[in-house]
C-alpha cells in the first residue's frame, strides 16, 4: 500500500503555507491547513492532536472521501467539503472523548440517495465522543434505505 505522510511541521510553521493533498492513503502527522485537490478520492488519516483544517474549496464535489482520525483527541476543522459517499463514514473519529469538529463554510455529505452505506455507517462517526462548533453549515443527505445516522455511531455499534 502506498502511503504519503505529510511531515510538514517546519513547512507549515515557517512558511505559513497551505499543503495540497492529492494522493489516496495520505497521512497527516502535524497540524495545519490542507487543501484537498479536485478529483481526490480515498482516505486521509489524521494522526496528530494538533489542529488540522481540511479545505475543499477548490475541489468541487469529491467522491468517496473518507477522513479517519487516529488520535484520542482529534481537533478537525472542515471547510467547504462537498462529498458524495458510496462506502463507509465520511469522517470517523477515534475512541477518545475529547474529539472536536469545527465547521466552516458550506459542507455537504451526500450518500447518493441509494442505500450505499448498507452497513448503516453514520456520515460522521463520533467515536468516543465529539464536540461540534463553528460558524459554517453542514448538510447531510442520506438515502431512503440507509440505516446510518447523520452524526452518531454506526448502526451495529
C-alpha atoms as one frame of an Amber mdcrd trajectory, in Angstrom:
protein
   0.000   0.000   0.000   1.320   3.428  -0.935   1.074   5.908   1.881   2.007
   9.562   1.710   2.975  11.028   5.085   2.764  14.787   5.444   5.626  15.610
   7.796   5.235  19.335   7.397   5.610  20.915  10.802   8.577  23.038   9.712
   6.952  23.944   6.379   3.617  24.951   7.891   5.086  26.890  10.810   7.919
  28.654   8.999   6.267  29.475   5.706   2.615  29.626   6.783   1.673  27.816
   3.568  -1.229  25.523   2.819  -0.442  21.957   1.732  -2.381  20.283  -1.080
  -3.485  16.664  -0.678  -3.530  14.796  -3.992  -2.980  11.099  -3.147  -5.124
   8.373  -1.605  -3.875   6.988   1.721  -2.445  10.341   2.763  -1.430  10.577
   6.416  -1.250  13.908   8.244   1.051  13.896  11.283   1.260  17.643  12.013
  -1.347  20.366  12.410  -2.001  22.907   9.677  -4.232  23.729   6.741  -4.540
  21.123   3.993  -6.412  21.691   0.734  -7.942  18.663  -0.936  -7.292  18.684
  -4.660 -10.034  18.364  -7.245 -10.679  14.742  -8.186  -9.264  13.343  -4.941
 -10.817  10.074  -3.844  -9.725   7.851  -0.990  -8.687   8.046   2.636  -6.986
  10.796   4.611  -5.699   9.656   8.012  -5.035  12.265  10.685  -2.592  11.187
  13.392  -1.973  14.304  15.482  -3.599  16.140  18.376  -2.732  19.469  16.720
  -5.494  21.360  14.893  -5.979  20.246  11.278  -8.120  22.067   8.719  -9.268
  20.228   5.588 -10.314  22.706   2.914 -12.240  21.522  -0.131 -12.890  24.964
  -1.645 -11.018  24.202  -4.874 -12.179  20.599  -5.200 -15.886  20.925  -6.135
 -17.558  17.514  -5.480 -15.353  14.761  -4.056 -16.287  11.086  -4.398 -15.661
   8.536  -1.644 -13.570  10.739   0.597 -13.002   9.156   3.986 -11.339  11.020
   6.869 -10.086   8.878   9.755  -8.578  10.265  12.958  -6.191   8.094  14.947
  -5.669  10.488  17.852  -7.667  10.191  21.078  -8.267  13.968  20.978  -8.586
  14.986  17.347  -9.129  18.674  16.510 -10.539  18.769  12.974 -11.965  21.680
  11.017 -13.799  21.040   7.748 -14.287  23.861   5.283 -16.260  23.769   2.036
 -16.304  19.987   1.620 -18.789  18.549  -0.880 -18.671  14.741  -0.697 -20.665
  12.025  -2.449 -20.122   8.894  -0.386 -20.623   5.388  -1.695 -18.870   3.490
   1.093 -18.296   3.974   4.823 -18.475   7.056   7.049 -17.158  10.282   5.590
 -15.491  11.161   8.924 -14.593   8.573  11.561 -13.230   9.837  14.878 -11.128
   7.726  17.246 -12.292   6.256  20.534 -11.266   9.217  22.721 -13.833  11.503
  24.324 -12.013  14.757  23.500 -12.689  14.866  19.741 -13.624  18.251  18.268
 -15.159  19.108  14.880 -15.331  22.719  13.733 -17.474  23.523  10.702 -16.571
  26.456   8.421 -18.075  27.445   5.095 -20.666  25.236   3.409 -20.287  21.467
   3.667 -22.493  18.757   2.125 -22.190  14.985   2.661 -24.467  13.054   0.298
 -24.794   9.255   0.279 -26.111   9.481  -3.265 -29.764   8.737  -2.481 -29.172
   4.984  -2.569 -28.572   2.526   0.272 -24.834   2.899  -0.298 -23.994   2.692
   3.378 -25.694  -0.678   3.657 -23.977  -1.480   6.932 -25.546   1.578   8.499
 -22.491   3.810   8.659 -23.028   7.260  10.149 -21.761  10.008   7.872 -19.820
  11.356  10.870 -18.945   8.641  13.364 -18.316  10.308  16.730 -16.030   7.618
  18.133 -15.832   8.013  21.923 -17.348  11.490  21.925 -17.472  14.671  19.887
 -17.891  18.413  20.392 -19.171  20.269  17.313 -18.909  24.030  16.809 -18.211
  26.642  14.153 -19.991  29.233  12.075 -20.421  27.192   8.898 -23.133  24.809
   7.763 -23.278  21.053   7.279 -25.972  19.316   5.255 -26.143  15.521   5.432
 -28.266  13.728   2.832 -28.960  10.046   3.417 -30.553   7.517   1.076 -34.076
   6.303   1.852 -32.844   2.846   2.863 -29.669   3.900   4.677 -29.613   2.679
   8.266 -26.869   5.012   9.489 -27.428   8.403  11.059 -26.044  11.749  10.087
 -23.881  12.207  13.178 -23.599   9.369  15.690 -22.317   5.820  15.735 -22.754
   3.115  13.171 -25.910   1.043  13.115 -24.474  -2.009  14.862 -22.266  -0.259
  17.414
